[in-house]
Amino acid sequence: MADTSSPKLDELIARGRRREVSMPEVLWGVIGADLVVPMSGEGIAAMPVVTEVDGVPHMSVFTTLERAAMVGSRADRSITLSGRRVIEGLQPGVGLTVVAAEDGGLHIDPETIARLKGSLRRDGQRDATATADGELDAGARPRGDQAGGPAPAGAGAGAGRAEKAEPAHAHAPASPAPAPVIHPAPAGNLVASTPIGNATVEASASAEEFARLTSVVHQIEQLAPASLREGYSLWFGWVPIIVHQTGPAAFDLITPDLLALDGSWTRDLSLPLRVLAEQSTLLAEIGLPTGASTPSFRDRVIIEAGAESAESVYLHRIPVERDDDSGWYLGISEQDHVRGELRACRVADLLRLRRTAMQLLALPDGTMAFLHGDKLLSVIDANDQQLWPPANAVPESVEEA
């Protein structure tokens, strides 16, 4: 994005601090804005900056690149994401700190984040009911304010709602969620472990991926002990890695089972790490930064009927407005071909349908790539300039593919 600032959000947060607009109005402004996310680490070890607010971990985001520089050495680069994507990607138990003007901003607690996610899942729009707004108002406050403080006299539309927070907890308890299905790691995997406070965290991967696994574990070592809880997740490129408690002071790292895609999990981190390494390698060969354009494993891909098995295919990434759409299209590029019907699948489905395509998915909008069988032939950018193979390389012929 050419302009990564959010001046309208700055103004909205400032008006919220002055009680000229309700806090729910501010929160929905956050969802609709572009946010700058400072990151530390490279490739599979990339992580956002997390700080604690009243003992609760909060991910830090900023309304401008200039303000993102405030984190100093805790980050080495920043990426820009929509507020909706940031909120939907937050793990349970983690809040959000939005840093706006020099002395302003907003703390959003984990419970309010969960309510925002629920509203977005229902219809993608603001839930305008008074009860929902009251719950949101009680769970967000300007940076620097003390939690639970009374609203000042003469406040605006959100005034006085903090006292009405009880209804958010007065409903009958929901039925407990079924225990997740977690598949064991293969017997030949290696295990890396690290202590965090008085607890131990273990992770498993194949011998081929063990070096990358240790990089992940090194990043986990940086977590504050208070962050180590069931369900805490960190996004490594295209997939989340989740903390799963196995004992009073014992935790495993798990990830979605990307081949089953049935809601189950696995202790084997080999596959997501391998794919992420392939994506990072291609980006490095082309000279592009990692992390800025990587879609989620559950984002949508459009596929032409028959493209999963056709010999010659192409992938094209176009800009999209939906946060759950990768922008990728997989089509058949054979001569005199008439385009067939289209269908949607998820990014992770390509592991089964067209495995070679996985290495391409972190490439930016406008990119087009050509495959012959399982061989990558070329990659061009939005201006038809060749990105891969390098200009001085001699590509293999189709006959050798």
N, C-alpha and C positions, 0 to 999 in steps of 0.2 A: 504494500500500500504506500502510495506516495506521501500522504499526510497521515501520520500516526498519532496526532494529538486529538484530544476530545474536549474542545473548549466548551461545548454545550453541556457536557457532563460536569466540568469544573463549575460552571454557573449553576447547574441544578443542585450540586452538592452544597454550594455556598448558600443557595436559597433554603435548602433543607436545614442547614445550621442556623439560619435566621428564623426558622419555623414559618417560612412563607409558603412552603409546599409540604405535603405530608411525606413521611419517610417511605411509604410504599411507592410514591411517585418517584422518589430518588432511586429506589432499588430497581424499578423497571427501566429507569434511565441507564443504570449500570448494565443491564442485560442488553440493551440496544446499542451500547457504545463499543468502540474499539479500545482495547486495553493493552498496555505494554507490559510484557511478562519478562522480568530479568531471569536469566538462566545461568547455571554454573555447570561445568563439566562438558565433556565432548561425547558425541555419538550416543551410545547406549547408556552412558552415565549422566546424561543431561538431566538437571533437576531445577525446579523453580526455587526461589528464596522463601523460606518459611520462618516466621518469627512467632513468639508467644504473646498473646494478649490475655491477661488475667489467667495465665497458666494454660491457655488453650491455643494450639497451633493455628496460625492464620497464614495463608499464602499471600504474598505481597504483589500487588499489581499497581501500575501507575497510569496516569492519563496522558503523559508525554514522555518521549524518549529522554528529554533533558532531566526530568525528575527521576527517571529510572536510574540515572547515574548516582543517585544518593546511596545506593546499596554498596558502592565502592567495590572492594575486592571480593565480595561475596558472590558476584556474578561477572562473567566475562563477555556476555552478549545479551541481547533482548530480542524477543519475537513479539509480533502483534497478533492477537486473537480477538474474536468477538467476545463481549461479556457473556453471552449465552454459552459459548463453548467453554469458557473458563469455569463458569458455575457448574455446568453439567459434568465437567471433568474432575471436580473436587471430590476427594474421598470423604467418606463418613467421618464425622468428628473434627473436621478441619473447616475453619472459617476463612473469610476473605477480608483483607485490608486493602482498600482502594485509596491510594495517595494522590490527592488532587493538588490544590494550591499549596503554597509553601507551608502554611500552618493548618491546612485543612485536609479533609478526607473522610473516610468512613470505615468503621469496623462492622462486619456482618457476621453474626455468630453461626455456628454449625447448624443449629436448629432452623434458623431462618433460611439458610442455604438449602436445607432439605425440603422446606415448604416451597421455595422457588422452583426446585427441580420437579416437585410434584405437580405444580401448576403448569410448567412447561410440558411435562409428559401428557397432561390431560388434553390440552388443545393448543399448546404453543403460544398462548396469549395470556394477558393479565387476567387473573381471577379477581374480579372487581367487587366481590362480596365484602360486606363490612367486617365480617368475622376474619376473613383471610387477611384483609388489610390491617386489622388490629393485631393479628399475630405477627405479621411482618414488622409492624411499627415497633413492637416490643423487643424485637431481636436485632435491631441495628441501631447504632449510635454514632455521632461524629467522633472522629479521632480526638483523644484528649479528654472526652467526657467520661465520667464514672458510670459504670453499669448500674442500671436500676434507678437513676436519679429522676426526680419528678419533673414533669414538663412545666416550663414557666407559665405564669398567668398570661392570658391573651395570646397563646400560641395558635398556630394555624390549624389546617384541616386535620392534622394528626394529633392534636393536643389531647392529653388526658387518656389516650388509649393504652399507655403503659400500665395503668391500674387494671385494665381489662385483659391482662395476659392469661388469667386463670382459665378461660374457656379453651385455650389451646391444650390444656392438660386435663380437662374435665370430661373428655369423651371416654367411652368404654374402651379398654385396652384392645388393641388389634390382636388378631390371632397370631401366635408366634410363627415366624417364617420357617419353612422346612429346612433341615440341616443341609448344607450344600454337599454335592457329590464331589469328592476330591480324589482324583486318581493318583496312585503312588508313582514315584519315579522308577524308571527301569533299573534293574538290579546292577547294571554296569556303570551307572552314573557316579560321578564324583560329587562330594559334598564340601561346600565352603561354609564356614561359620564365623560369627563375630560376636563379642559381648557388647551389650548396650546397657549401661547401668548394671543391675543385678540379673539381667536376662540374657539369653543366648538366642541368636537368630541364625537359622540354617537355610541354605539354598542348594539346589541340586541341578546339575546339567551334565551332558556328555563330556568325555575327555576333550573332544574337539572344541567345545564351547567353554571349557573351564576358565581360560584366561579372561574371557568376557564376563563370565559369572563373577570372578573375583573383583572385577571393576564395579559391578552392580553392588556387591557386598561392601566394597569400600565406600560407596555412596550411602548405603544404609547405615554405616558406622557413624555418619555425621548427624543422624537423627537425635533429637533430644529424647531422653527416656520417657518423658510424658507423651511423646508422639507414638510410642510403641504400643499399639492397641489393635484388637481385632478389627479387620476391615480397612485399616489405613492403607492407602494405595499410592503408588508413585508411577507416573507414566514414563515409560522408556520407549520413546518414539511412538510406535503404532499400537502398543499394548500396555495395559496396566499390570503392575506386579503388586500383589496384595499381601499384607501381613496377616497370617492366620495363626491364632494362638493354639498350641497343642498341649500346654501345661501351665502351671502357675508362673513360671519364668522361662518358658520355652515357646519359640515362634518359628514357623516355617514361612518361606516366600512361595506363593502360588500364583498362577496365571490362568486365564481362560483356556479351556481345551479348544484350540483353534481348529482342530480337524473335526471334532464332534459338533461344536457350536450348538450344544443342547443345554447350555446353562451350567455345565459341569466345569470343574477346575482340575488342574494338574500341578503336581510338584516339580515336574520336569520343565525347566525353563529353556531347554535347548533350542526349540524351534523358533520362538520369538526372537531370541538373541541372534540366531543364525541369519534370519531374514533382515533384522536391523543392521547387522554387519554388512550384508550384501548391499543394502540401500546406502549405507554410509560409504562403502568402497566406491560405488558408482558415482556418488556425489563428489567424492574426493578426486576421482579421475577427471571429472568434468570441471572441477573447481568451484563448486557451489557449496554454500554452508549447509550444515545438517540441522534438522529439527524444524525449520521454518515452514515446511509445506507437507509434513508427514500426516496422512489421514489416519483416523482411528481404524482398528480392525473391524469395527461394526459399521463403518460408513458405506454408503451406497456406491455401487459400480454398475454402469449400464453395459449390457453385453448383447451383441447381435447373435441371433440363433445360429448355432454351428461354429461360432468363433472359438469355442473352447477346444475344438478338435481340428479346425482347419489348419493347413500347413503354413500358409502365409497370412499373418494378421498384423494389425497395427493398434496402438493405444494412443489416445489423444486426450489431453486434460484441458478442460475448458473452465473458465471462472463460473462459480455457482454461488447462489445466495443462501442455500440451505446449509446449515452447519452439520447435518448428518449425511451430506453428499460429498464424495471425494472429488467429483468433477471428471473422473476417468470414464472413458468409453473404449470398449474393446470390440473391434470390427474386423471383418474379413477384407484382405487387400488383394485377392486374386484377380487376375485380368478378366474383364467382362462380367464381373460379379454383380448381381442385382441384390441390393441390401434386403435382408430378411427381417423378421419380426425382432423386436427388442424386448429384453426382460431385465429386471434388476436383481442384483445379488449383493452380498457384502464383500468388503475387501478380503476378509479371511477366506471366503469361498474360493478365491483364486489359487489358494494353496492346492486345491484339488483340481480346479478347472484349467489353470494355466500357470503352473508353478513359476516359470521363468519371468512372468510379468511382475512378480512380487518385488523384485529389485528396483523396479521403475517407479514405484508408487510415491516416493518422496520427491520426485521431480516437480518443478513449479508449473503453474498454469501456462498454457500455450505449448507445452512440450508435446512432441509426437515421436513415438518409437516404433520401429519395425522389427518383427520377429519372423524367423523361418524355422518352423519346428520349435526346438528348444534353444535356438541360437539367436542372440541379440545381434541384429545387423547394423542398425544405426539409430541415433537419436538426434533430432533437430529441435530448435527452439521456435518461439512464436514468429520469428522473422525469417524462418527457413534456413537459419545458420546451423551448420553441423556442430553438435556438441560432443558426439561420440560416434565412432572412435576418433582419437586425436588426429589432426590433419596429417601428421607424419607417420601414422600407423598404416599398415597394409591389412585391410579387413580380409577375413577368410571368405572364400567364395561360397556361394550357396551349395555347390556340390560337396564341399567339405563339411558343411554344417551337419 
